[in-house]
Amino acid sequence: MIDAFLEYLRYERNYSELTAENYGKDLQDFQSYFHSLDDSLSWSDVDPDIVRGWVECMMDRGNSATSINRRLSSLRSFYRYAMRTGQLTSNPARGVEGPRKKRPLPQFVREKEMDELLSEERWGDTYKEVRAYTILLVLYTTGLRLSELISLDDAMVNLETGELRVTGKGNKQRIIPFGEELRQAIREFIIRRDEEVQREEPALFVTGKGKRMNRNQVRYEVQKALATVTTLKKRSPHVLRHSFATAMLNHDAGLESVRKLLGHESLTTTEVYTHATFEQLKRVYNSAHPRA
């Protein structure tokens, strides 16, 4: 049955030889498992409990969630094929769920590294440098998404009240307050921009030719700047959003307040940052306590 299924994958579905081989290995692994329970069992004898036992066995062996779910997918495909060709009458793998993938903790830049990056003596006074500094400060002090930052127009920035009006996911608008440091930085940036650049769009952040900056241009500026203060492999604008949330929680901001500032629909999404701050707390404990 396995051989017939692999032939089907190769010649009817045009799967690569490597993919077909991987399907074969997955199915052989499952067959070995249910024969280890009772060598008289056949494919038609398998029930969902046997499939769940296989999943648990793979977890005990230390297989990753990705690997386990891939093998389950192979098994489901095999049973669908066997049912379609009349060889079997049910698919015991259909309702069996694999382990959920662990959500990676968000990476963030430490406060002392951000303080170093945003110290004014590090920056020159060219238009590009003033713009890069202002972009970094906006991202770190407001937690904006990259898409929200490049969508900012002058009209969305209220320097009198210290507020940004942004449109987030699902076209939902929110108001984000900001402090005196960012107010002064934006004011000085706008003066410099209007002196040197003829804007062709109402965007706050524009290129030297007056066009709205795109995602890649902002990402490049952020990655280049973060590389000077952190060894994180990921140095994207989103890391600064993570850094904003982590800094807020480290300084006793409420989770619900951070959720609103970030524009998260659900508090569950924001809660991942509490794990990040706890991981930081564990590192401090492990390095400081003599019996840790």
C-alpha positions as CSV (number, residue, x, y, z in Angstrom):
1,M,0.0,0.0,0.0
2,I,2.8,2.4,0.8
3,D,4.6,1.7,-2.5
4,A,1.4,2.3,-4.5
5,F,0.8,5.6,-2.6
6,L,4.4,6.8,-3.3
7,E,4.0,5.9,-7.0
8,Y,0.8,8.0,-7.0
9,L,2.7,11.0,-5.5
10,R,5.6,10.7,-8.0
11,Y,3.7,10.1,-11.3
12,E,0.2,11.6,-10.7
13,R,0.9,14.4,-8.3
14,N,4.4,15.1,-9.7
15,Y,6.0,15.3,-6.3
16,S,9.8,15.3,-6.3
17,E,11.7,12.1,-5.4
18,L,12.9,13.6,-2.2
19,T,9.3,14.5,-1.1
20,A,8.1,11.1,-2.0
21,E,10.9,9.5,0.0
22,N,10.1,11.6,3.1
23,Y,6.4,10.5,2.8
24,G,7.7,6.9,2.7
25,K,9.8,7.4,5.8
26,D,7.0,8.9,7.7
27,L,4.6,6.0,6.8
28,Q,7.3,3.4,7.6
29,D,7.8,5.0,11.0
30,F,4.1,4.8,11.8
31,Q,3.9,1.2,10.6
32,S,6.8,0.3,12.8
33,Y,5.0,1.9,15.7
34,F,1.7,0.1,15.4
35,H,3.5,-3.2,14.7
36,S,5.4,-2.7,18.0
37,L,2.0,-2.6,19.7
38,D,0.8,-5.8,18.1
39,D,2.5,-7.3,15.0
40,S,-0.8,-8.6,13.8
41,L,-2.3,-5.1,13.3
42,S,-2.9,-3.9,9.8
43,W,-3.6,-0.4,8.3
44,S,-7.3,-1.1,8.5
45,D,-7.1,-1.9,12.2
46,V,-5.6,1.4,13.2
47,D,-7.9,3.7,15.2
48,P,-7.4,7.3,16.4
49,D,-6.0,6.2,19.8
50,I,-3.2,4.4,18.0
51,V,-2.4,7.6,16.0
52,R,-2.5,9.7,19.2
53,G,-0.1,7.2,20.8
54,W,2.3,7.6,17.9
55,V,2.1,11.4,18.4
56,E,2.9,11.0,22.1
57,C,5.7,8.6,21.3
58,M,7.3,11.1,18.9
59,M,7.0,13.8,21.5
60,D,8.7,11.6,24.1
61,R,11.5,11.1,21.6
62,G,12.0,14.8,21.4
63,N,10.7,15.4,17.9
64,S,9.8,19.0,17.2
65,A,6.2,20.1,16.7
66,T,7.0,20.9,13.1
67,S,8.3,17.4,12.4
68,I,5.4,15.7,14.2
69,N,2.8,17.7,12.3
70,R,4.5,17.0,9.0
71,R,4.3,13.2,9.7
72,L,0.7,13.5,10.7
73,S,0.0,15.3,7.4
74,S,1.7,12.4,5.5
75,L,-0.5,9.9,7.4
76,R,-3.7,11.8,6.6
77,S,-2.7,12.0,2.9
78,F,-2.0,8.3,2.8
79,Y,-5.4,7.4,4.3
80,R,-7.2,9.8,2.0
81,Y,-5.6,8.1,-1.0
82,A,-6.4,4.6,0.4
83,M,-10.0,5.6,0.9
84,R,-10.3,7.1,-2.6
85,T,-8.9,4.0,-4.1
86,G,-11.2,1.7,-2.1
87,Q,-8.4,0.1,-0.1
88,L,-9.6,1.4,3.3
89,T,-12.9,2.7,4.6
90,S,-11.9,5.3,7.2
91,N,-9.2,7.8,8.1
92,P,-8.2,7.5,11.8
93,A,-5.7,10.4,11.5
94,R,-8.4,12.8,10.4
95,G,-9.4,14.2,13.8
96,V,-6.0,13.8,15.6
97,E,-4.3,17.1,16.3
98,G,-0.6,17.5,16.5
99,P,1.3,19.6,19.1
100,R,1.1,23.3,18.7
101,K,4.2,25.1,17.7
102,K,5.8,27.0,20.5
103,R,5.5,30.7,19.8
104,P,8.9,32.2,19.9
105,L,9.5,34.9,22.4
106,P,9.8,38.4,20.9
107,Q,13.3,39.7,20.6
108,F,13.9,43.2,22.0
109,V,16.8,45.6,22.3
110,R,17.8,46.4,25.9
111,E,17.1,49.8,27.3
112,K,20.8,50.7,27.8
113,E,21.5,49.8,24.2
114,M,18.6,52.0,23.0
115,D,19.9,54.8,25.3
116,E,23.3,54.4,23.6
117,L,21.8,54.4,20.1
118,L,19.6,57.4,20.7
119,S,22.3,59.6,22.3
120,E,22.5,62.7,20.2
121,E,26.3,62.7,20.0
122,R,26.1,59.6,17.9
123,W,24.3,61.4,15.1
124,G,25.3,63.9,12.5
125,D,23.2,66.7,11.1
126,T,22.6,65.6,7.5
127,Y,19.0,65.2,6.4
128,K,19.4,61.4,6.2
129,E,20.9,61.1,9.7
130,V,18.2,63.4,11.2
131,R,15.5,61.4,9.5
132,A,17.0,58.0,10.6
133,Y,17.3,59.3,14.2
134,T,13.7,60.5,14.2
135,I,12.4,57.2,12.7
136,L,14.1,55.2,15.4
137,L,12.7,57.4,18.1
138,V,9.2,57.2,16.7
139,L,9.3,53.4,16.5
140,Y,10.8,53.0,20.0
141,T,8.7,55.5,21.9
142,T,5.3,54.7,20.2
143,G,5.5,51.0,19.2
144,L,4.2,51.7,15.7
145,R,4.2,48.9,13.1
146,L,6.3,49.5,10.1
147,S,3.2,49.9,7.9
148,E,1.8,52.5,10.3
149,L,5.1,54.5,10.3
150,I,5.4,54.8,6.5
151,S,1.7,55.8,6.3
152,L,2.2,58.8,8.6
153,D,1.3,62.1,7.1
154,D,2.1,65.5,8.7
155,A,-1.6,65.9,9.4
156,M,-1.6,62.8,11.6
157,V,1.0,64.3,14.0
158,N,-0.2,66.8,16.5
159,L,2.8,68.5,18.1
160,E,0.7,70.7,20.3
161,T,-1.0,67.8,22.1
162,G,1.8,65.3,21.6
163,E,-0.4,62.7,19.8
164,L,-0.1,60.5,16.8
165,R,-3.3,59.4,14.9
166,V,-2.6,56.1,13.2
167,T,-4.6,53.6,11.1
168,G,-3.7,50.0,12.1
169,K,-4.8,46.6,11.1
170,G,-8.4,46.4,9.9
171,N,-8.4,50.1,9.2
172,K,-8.9,50.8,12.9
173,Q,-7.6,54.1,14.1
174,R,-6.0,54.8,17.5
175,I,-4.4,57.7,19.2
176,I,-0.9,57.3,20.6
177,P,0.6,59.9,23.0
178,F,4.2,60.9,22.9
179,G,6.5,63.0,25.1
180,E,8.7,66.1,24.8
181,E,11.7,64.3,23.5
182,L,9.9,63.0,20.4
183,R,8.0,66.3,20.0
184,Q,11.3,68.2,19.7
185,A,12.8,65.6,17.4
186,I,9.9,65.7,15.0
187,R,9.7,69.5,15.0
188,E,13.5,69.7,14.2
189,F,13.2,67.0,11.6
190,I,10.3,68.8,9.8
191,I,12.2,72.0,9.7
192,R,15.2,70.3,8.2
193,R,13.1,68.3,5.7
194,D,11.2,71.4,4.5
195,E,14.5,73.3,4.0
196,E,16.1,70.6,1.9
197,V,13.4,68.5,0.3
198,Q,10.6,69.4,-2.1
199,R,7.8,67.0,-1.0
200,E,5.7,65.4,-3.6
201,E,3.5,63.7,-1.1
202,P,2.1,64.7,2.4
203,A,4.1,61.9,4.1
204,L,6.0,62.7,7.2
205,F,9.0,60.7,6.2
206,V,10.1,61.2,2.6
207,T,13.2,60.4,0.5
208,G,15.6,63.1,-0.7
209,K,13.4,63.2,-3.8
210,G,10.3,63.9,-1.9
211,K,8.7,60.5,-2.2
212,R,7.1,58.6,0.7
213,M,9.6,56.2,2.1
214,N,8.9,52.5,1.4
215,R,9.2,49.5,3.7
216,N,12.6,48.4,2.4
217,Q,14.1,51.9,2.8
218,V,12.9,52.2,6.5
219,R,14.0,48.6,7.2
220,Y,17.5,49.3,5.9
221,E,17.9,52.4,8.0
222,V,16.7,50.5,11.2
223,Q,18.9,47.4,10.5
224,K,22.0,49.6,9.9
225,A,21.4,51.5,13.1
226,L,20.6,48.6,15.4
227,A,23.7,46.7,14.1
228,T,25.9,49.3,15.9
229,V,24.5,48.5,19.4
230,T,23.1,44.9,19.5
231,T,24.1,41.5,18.4
232,L,20.5,40.3,17.8
233,K,20.2,38.4,14.6
234,K,16.8,40.0,14.0
235,R,17.1,43.8,13.7
236,S,13.9,44.8,12.1
237,P,11.5,47.7,12.8
238,H,9.3,45.2,14.5
239,V,12.1,44.5,17.1
240,L,11.7,48.2,18.1
241,R,7.9,47.5,18.6
242,H,8.8,44.6,20.8
243,S,11.4,46.8,22.6
244,F,8.7,49.5,23.2
245,A,6.3,46.9,24.8
246,T,8.9,45.3,26.9
247,A,10.2,48.6,28.2
248,M,6.6,49.7,29.1
249,L,6.0,46.5,31.1
250,N,9.3,46.7,32.8
251,H,8.4,50.1,34.1
252,D,5.0,48.9,35.5
253,A,2.7,49.8,32.6
254,G,-0.6,47.8,32.8
255,L,-1.1,45.1,30.2
256,E,-4.4,46.6,29.0
257,S,-2.7,50.0,28.5
258,V,0.1,48.4,26.4
259,R,-2.5,46.5,24.4
260,K,-4.3,49.7,23.5
261,L,-1.1,51.5,22.6
262,L,0.0,48.6,20.3
263,G,-3.4,48.3,18.7
264,H,-3.8,44.6,19.6
265,E,-7.3,43.2,19.2
266,S,-6.8,40.6,22.0
267,L,-5.0,40.8,25.3
268,T,-3.7,37.3,24.6
269,T,-1.5,38.8,21.8
270,T,0.0,41.3,24.3
271,E,0.6,38.7,27.0
272,V,3.6,37.3,25.1
273,Y,5.6,40.3,26.2
274,T,5.1,39.4,29.9
275,H,6.9,36.1,29.0
276,A,9.7,38.2,27.5
277,T,10.1,40.3,30.6
278,F,10.0,37.2,32.8
279,E,12.8,35.6,30.7
280,Q,14.8,38.7,31.3
281,L,14.1,38.4,35.0
282,K,15.3,34.8,35.0
283,R,18.5,35.8,33.3
284,V,19.2,38.4,35.9
285,Y,18.4,35.9,38.7
286,N,20.6,33.2,37.2
287,S,23.5,35.6,36.8
288,A,23.2,37.3,40.2
289,H,22.2,34.7,42.8
290,P,25.1,32.6,44.1
291,R,23.0,29.4,44.2
292,A,21.0,29.9,41.0
